[in-house]
Amino acid sequence: MTKKCLELKGVSKNFQGFRLNHISFTLPQGYIMGLVGSNGAGKTTTIRLILNMLEKNEGEILVFGKDNVLHEKAVKQEIGVVFDHMFYVDSWTVRDTEKAISIFYDDWRHNTFDDMIRRFCLPQNKKVGDLSRGMQMKLMLACAFSHNAKLLILDEPTSGLDPVTRDEFLEILQDYIKDGERSVLFSTHITSDLEQVADYITFINQGNMIFTGSMEDLINSYRLVKGRPQDLTPELEKNIAGLRKTNMGFEGLITANEAAQYGHCILDTATIDDIIIYMSKGGIKK
């Protein structure tokens, strides 16, 4: 039986004008899960709740079976984090960073850190603030790997990286989970990255869960539908998410189950980007 690395059960958080609403998903040990949705959908809020940087209003979060609040110190020993911005002090050198961060972890491995900075070609005496965006991300990864983190949480880590660095980063992630003991939760807008490495997808839209499951199941759950103006019946229009109408015709997103009854229209496979874009424009349609 596959072990659970991360489990959210009915997690909610209320803000003025926004609610993260009963989010539930499970990340099995040894896999990569992509967390997707438009800006403001609730991805970063979800990550901050997992890290107990925000206090949830409802629900339960378990990391390797431990409550993330009741056992916060033990849980955070198991988690490595890479955000979309550097959170180390600009005036620190790479070596200073190890000295400052290592004191917080019971299982810090100096040899691993040395191996990682050599692998990533990080200059030991260069200041954090002088590192490139890609090197800063690699430094955060080196720290995460050096305390033997079993869960890596990434919030938009590849934004602003060049294609070569992004490809190298994705290879690092795939290597990271090879032993079957480690897992990755990967929030990103660059869905082509997820298509390369993600095993599972969780899709949040306007604070609501739309989908959680395998990448294949998500792609198979929806279709792009297109047709002439006369093909758009009132029933079809009601079922389409993100409907776009012109004098020449229409297009939008429809569930695969509903698509079967509209064979007179053009039906195409939807990409992850298609699903996110049309759902965001058209509201929630499961």
TORDRENTI-882072 format. One record per residue (C-alpha): residue in three letters; y, x, z. Coordinates in steps of 0.2 Angstrom, whole numbers, padded with zeros to 4 digits, always signed. Example, Ala and Ser with C-alpha at 12.3 -4.5 7.8 and 13.67 -1.06 7.14 Angstrom:
<rs>
ALA-0022+0062+0039
SER-0005+0068+0036
</rs>
This chain:
<rs>
MET+0000+0000+0000
THR+0017+0007-0005
LYS+0028+0011+0010
LYS+0046+0004+0011
CYS+0060+0017+0011
LEU+0074+0004+0012
GLU+0074-0014+0016
LEU+0089-0026+0016
LYS+0085-0044+0023
GLY+0099-0057+0021
VAL+0113-0045+0023
SER+0131-0053+0023
LYS+0148-0046+0026
ASN+0164-0057+0026
PHE+0181-0051+0021
GLN+0197-0061+0017
GLY+0194-0068+0000
PHE+0177-0060-0003
ARG+0159-0062+0004
LEU+0144-0051+0002
ASN+0131-0065+0002
HIS+0113-0063+0009
ILE+0108-0048+0000
SER+0090-0044+0001
PHE+0080-0030-0008
THR+0067-0017-0005
LEU+0066+0001-0012
PRO+0048+0008-0011
GLN+0046+0026-0006
GLY+0045+0038-0021
TYR+0056+0028-0033
ILE+0074+0027-0040
MET+0084+0011-0038
GLY+0100+0007-0048
LEU+0113-0003-0039
VAL+0123-0012-0053
GLY+0138-0024-0055
SER+0156-0024-0060
ASN+0170-0017-0050
GLY+0172-0027-0034
ALA+0154-0035-0035
GLY+0149-0028-0018
LYS+0140-0012-0022
THR+0150+0000-0011
THR+0151-0013+0003
THR+0132-0013+0002
ILE+0131+0006+0003
ARG+0143+0006+0018
LEU+0133-0007+0027
ILE+0117+0003+0025
LEU+0126+0018+0032
ASN+0134+0008+0046
MET+0151+0012+0041
LEU+0154-0007+0041
GLU+0148-0020+0053
LYS+0137-0033+0045
ASN+0140-0052+0049
GLU+0122-0056+0046
GLY+0105-0049+0041
GLU+0094-0034+0045
ILE+0094-0016+0037
LEU+0079-0005+0039
VAL+0077+0013+0034
PHE+0059+0019+0035
GLY+0056+0004+0046
LYS+0070+0008+0058
ASP+0085-0003+0061
ASN+0100+0006+0054
VAL+0111+0002+0069
LEU+0099+0002+0084
HIS+0092+0019+0078
GLU+0107+0025+0069
LYS+0106+0044+0074
ALA+0087+0045+0068
VAL+0091+0035+0052
LYS+0105+0046+0047
GLN+0094+0062+0049
GLU+0084+0055+0035
ILE+0098+0050+0023
GLY+0108+0061+0011
VAL+0124+0054+0004
VAL+0134+0059-0012
PHE+0150+0049-0015
ASP+0161+0048-0030
HIS+0174+0059-0021
MET+0172+0075-0010
PHE+0172+0072+0008
TYR+0172+0090+0014
VAL+0188+0099+0019
ASP+0196+0107+0004
SER+0200+0124+0013
TRP+0181+0126+0017
THR+0171+0139+0007
VAL+0154+0134+0001
ARG+0147+0145+0016
ASP+0159+0136+0028
THR+0153+0120+0022
GLU+0135+0124+0027
LYS+0141+0130+0045
ALA+0151+0114+0048
ILE+0138+0102+0041
SER+0122+0110+0048
ILE+0126+0107+0066
PHE+0123+0088+0064
TYR+0105+0089+0058
ASP+0089+0093+0068
ASP+0080+0099+0052
TRP+0093+0110+0043
ARG+0085+0123+0032
HIS+0096+0138+0028
ASN+0084+0145+0016
THR+0084+0128+0006
PHE+0103+0128+0006
ASP+0103+0146-0001
ASP+0090+0141-0014
MET+0100+0126-0019
ILE+0117+0135-0021
ARG+0108+0149-0032
ARG+0100+0135-0042
PHE+0117+0126-0044
CYS+0126+0143-0047
LEU+0139+0138-0033
PRO+0150+0153-0028
GLN+0148+0155-0009
ASN+0166+0161-0006
LYS+0175+0148-0017
LYS+0185+0135-0008
VAL+0179+0117-0010
GLY+0196+0111-0016
ASP+0194+0124-0031
LEU+0177+0118-0036
SER+0175+0108-0052
ARG+0170+0089-0050
GLY+0152+0094-0056
MET+0151+0108-0043
GLN+0158+0097-0029
MET+0144+0085-0033
LYS+0131+0099-0033
LEU+0137+0105-0016
MET+0135+0088-0009
LEU+0117+0087-0016
ALA+0113+0105-0009
CYS+0118+0099+0009
ALA+0108+0083+0007
PHE+0093+0092+0001
SER+0095+0106+0015
HIS+0092+0094+0029
ASN+0076+0087+0021
ALA+0083+0069+0018
LYS+0070+0057+0012
LEU+0083+0044+0006
LEU+0097+0049-0006
ILE+0111+0037-0008
LEU+0123+0040-0022
ASP+0139+0030-0025
GLU+0146+0033-0043
PRO+0141+0052-0042
THR+0141+0054-0061
SER+0158+0047-0065
GLY+0169+0060-0073
LEU+0155+0072-0076
ASP+0152+0079-0094
PRO+0136+0074-0103
VAL+0128+0091-0100
THR+0131+0091-0081
ARG+0126+0072-0080
ASP+0109+0076-0089
GLU+0106+0091-0077
PHE+0110+0079-0062
LEU+0097+0066-0068
GLU+0084+0080-0070
ILE+0087+0085-0052
LEU+0085+0067-0046
GLN+0068+0065-0055
ASP+0062+0082-0047
TYR+0068+0076-0030
ILE+0056+0061-0030
LYS+0041+0069-0037
ASP+0032+0071-0021
GLY+0032+0052-0018
GLU+0040+0054-0001
ARG+0058+0053-0006
SER+0068+0039-0014
VAL+0085+0036-0022
LEU+0098+0022-0021
PHE+0110+0025-0036
SER+0126+0015-0038
THR+0134+0018-0055
HIS+0143+0010-0070
ILE+0135+0022-0082
THR+0120+0011-0086
SER+0113+0024-0099
ASP+0109+0035-0084
LEU+0099+0021-0075
GLU+0089+0018-0092
GLN+0084+0037-0091
VAL+0078+0037-0072
ALA+0078+0021-0063
ASP+0062+0012-0059
TYR+0070-0003-0051
ILE+0087-0012-0053
THR+0097-0023-0040
PHE+0111-0032-0048
ILE+0125-0040-0038
ASN+0139-0051-0045
GLN+0154-0057-0036
GLY+0145-0053-0019
ASN+0129-0063-0024
MET+0112-0056-0028
ILE+0107-0060-0046
PHE+0092-0049-0048
THR+0081-0036-0040
GLY+0065-0029-0048
SER+0059-0017-0061
MET+0070-0012-0075
GLU+0058-0019-0087
ASP+0058-0036-0079
LEU+0077-0037-0079
ILE+0078-0033-0098
ASN+0065-0046-0101
SER+0074-0059-0091
TYR+0088-0062-0103
ARG+0093-0063-0121
LEU+0108-0062-0131
VAL+0111-0079-0141
LYS+0121-0080-0156
GLY+0124-0094-0169
ARG+0135-0104-0180
PRO+0148-0116-0172
GLN+0137-0131-0176
ASP+0122-0123-0167
LEU+0131-0124-0150
THR+0125-0140-0143
PRO+0133-0146-0126
GLU+0116-0142-0117
LEU+0116-0124-0124
GLU+0134-0121-0120
LYS+0131-0126-0102
ASN+0117-0113-0101
ILE+0126-0098-0108
ALA+0134-0085-0097
GLY+0150-0077-0104
LEU+0151-0088-0119
ARG+0162-0081-0133
LYS+0167-0094-0147
THR+0176-0090-0163
ASN+0179-0100-0179
MET+0164-0091-0186
GLY+0152-0094-0172
PHE+0147-0090-0154
GLU+0138-0078-0143
GLY+0133-0076-0125
LEU+0119-0073-0113
ILE+0105-0084-0109
THR+0089-0083-0098
ALA+0073-0079-0108
ASN+0065-0095-0101
GLU+0079-0105-0109
ALA+0079-0095-0125
ALA+0063-0102-0131
GLN+0070-0119-0134
TYR+0084-0112-0145
GLY+0074-0104-0160
HIS+0087-0110-0172
CYS+0099-0097-0165
ILE+0098-0078-0166
LEU+0090-0071-0151
ASP+0092-0052-0147
THR+0086-0041-0133
ALA+0100-0038-0120
THR+0105-0021-0113
ILE+0109-0019-0095
ASP+0128-0018-0100
ASP+0126-0034-0109
ILE+0119-0043-0094
ILE+0133-0036-0082
ILE+0147-0040-0094
TYR+0142-0057-0098
MET+0137-0062-0081
SER+0154-0055-0074
LYS+0163-0066-0087
GLY+0153-0081-0085
GLY+0149-0083-0067
ILE+0132-0084-0059
LYS+0117-0090-0069
LYS+0100-0085-0063
</rs>
